[in-house]
């Protein structure tokens, strides 16, 4: 599953406030097993409006502050500010394109 979010604001030097927008299965192993049918379903299915659904249940529940506790060129470790034991790890598989910094 891939959840897309919008950055709303910065929060200190190590945090960002984000709002959940949508969720969609991407690179799903189940859809891969279906071959061309899975490719068709994956590319033609609209994303689920998870942010709007969360807001209908509890106002403000689609927003969260994420704090980055470690970051280098290949790995980022971030935590949910409200539930600090919720850990998110992003590992870069490769660099795409050329970037000037």
Phi, psi and omega per residue, in radians:
X1 nan 2.479 3.066
X2 -2.139 2.146 3.086
X3 -1.840 2.227 3.119
X4 -1.751 2.502 -3.094
X5 -2.476 2.830 3.096
X6 -1.956 2.337 3.055
X7 -1.348 2.124 -3.121
X8 -1.575 -0.770 -3.079
X9 -2.872 2.834 2.977
X10 -1.405 2.728 3.115
X11 -2.417 1.596 -3.071
X12 1.297 -2.800 -3.101
X13 -1.596 -0.188 -3.068
X14 -2.192 0.137 -3.072
X15 -2.282 2.729 3.011
X16 -2.354 2.528 3.056
X17 -1.701 2.174 -3.113
X18 -2.127 2.746 3.060
X19 -2.111 2.174 3.104
X20 -1.167 2.321 3.131
X21 -1.863 -1.159 -3.043
X22 -2.441 2.851 3.057
X23 -2.347 2.411 -3.129
X24 -2.646 2.456 3.048
X25 -1.236 2.151 3.085
X26 -2.274 2.429 -3.072
X27 0.958 0.710 -3.112
X28 -1.274 2.254 3.122
X29 -1.156 -0.542 3.104
X30 -1.174 -0.813 3.129
X31 -1.145 -0.583 3.106
X32 -1.100 -0.621 3.137
X33 -1.182 -0.362 3.141
X34 -1.492 -0.040 3.101
X35 1.125 -2.349 -3.098
X36 -1.051 -0.575 3.094
X37 -1.126 -0.742 3.096
X38 -1.098 -0.694 3.079
X39 -1.066 -0.748 3.134
X40 -1.106 -0.822 -3.140
X41 -1.080 -0.807 -3.112
X42 -1.094 -0.689 -3.090
X43 -1.451 -0.307 -3.088
X44 -1.911 -0.080 3.122
X45 -1.438 2.284 3.106
X46 -1.285 2.648 3.072
X47 -1.177 2.604 3.101
X48 -1.395 2.315 -3.125
X49 -1.358 1.185 -3.032
X50 -1.097 -0.622 3.119
X51 -1.098 -0.816 3.105
X52 -1.087 -0.682 3.135
X53 -1.144 -0.727 3.102
X54 -1.090 -0.716 -3.134
X55 -1.134 -0.570 3.117
X56 -1.206 -0.513 3.132
X57 -1.393 -0.921 3.140
X58 -2.467 2.081 3.134
X59 -0.992 2.264 3.127
X60 1.545 -0.085 -3.068
X61 -1.328 -0.146 3.092
X62 -1.549 -0.011 -3.114
X63 -1.937 2.465 -3.123
X64 -2.627 2.647 3.039
X65 -1.769 2.195 3.122
X66 -1.892 2.236 3.113
X67 -1.901 2.221 3.090
X68 -1.530 2.135 -3.101
X69 -1.807 -0.277 3.052
X70 -2.703 2.441 3.119
X71 -2.714 2.250 2.943
X72 -2.402 -2.904 -3.045
X73 -1.223 -0.266 -3.107
X74 -2.093 -0.284 -3.013
X75 -2.453 2.412 3.037
X76 -2.296 2.275 3.073
X77 -2.031 2.126 -3.131
X78 -2.239 2.781 -3.108
X79 -2.343 2.600 3.028
X80 -1.268 2.135 -3.074
X81 -1.072 -0.628 -3.119
X82 -1.375 -0.498 3.116
X83 -2.268 1.459 -2.943
X84 -1.106 -0.320 3.102
X85 -1.423 -0.142 3.030
X86 -1.407 1.945 -3.046
X87 -1.958 2.353 3.097
X88 -2.043 2.241 -3.131
X89 -2.077 2.235 3.059
X90 -2.025 2.125 3.083
X91 -2.018 2.133 -3.126
X92 -1.274 2.260 3.090
X93 -1.427 -0.703 3.121
X94 -2.888 2.869 3.031
X95 -1.542 2.342 3.105
X96 -1.912 2.093 3.131
X97 1.478 -3.138 3.140
X98 -1.973 2.304 -3.105
X99 -2.106 2.396 2.994
X100 -1.768 2.245 3.135
X101 -2.008 nan nan
